[in-house]
Amino acid sequence: MRAVIQRVTEASCKVDGKITGQIRTGLLVLLGIEDSDGHEDIKWLAQKMVNMRIFSDDNGLMNKSLMDVDGGILLISQFTLFAQTKKGNRPGFTRAAKPEQAIPLYEQMLAELNLLTGKKTAAGIFGADMKIELLNDGPVTILVDTKNKE
């Protein structure tokens, strides 16, 4: 499982011109799911997201977590995070999980984030043509891969 985590002052997702999810201060998370991912990846990554200290304290240092700033999360499915680009100019996506596997894991991630934060996680629509707007704060953008835990 891969996540591109962006610290934002605001972010939103639109599908067919309608907002499906929006947040103010918090994290925009682009989530890629591969065929070898499971529940352990969800638990580890969700904990990492809500506890990562990437928000500024009173001294301007990144010492606060999402929980410390009472921030929100906008979670967007992003199979292209598993693009294979070694050969040719057209990326391949064979490592990305198929929808029948990825959708339940994406929904489990939403549920886990809801549980950890105590509030509803904003989201896009899995597999839809989404338009994402964000105001990256910093900018702070961090790539996390559950296969690189150790």
Secondary structure, DSSP 8 states (H G I E B T S, - for coil): -EEEEEEEEEEEEEETTEEEEEESSEEEEEEE-BTT--HHHHHHHHHHHHH---EE-TTS-EEE-TTTTT-EEEEEE-GGGG-B-SSSSS-B-TTB--HHHHHHHHHHHHHHHHHHHSS--EE--TTS-EEEEEEEEEEEEEEEEGGG--
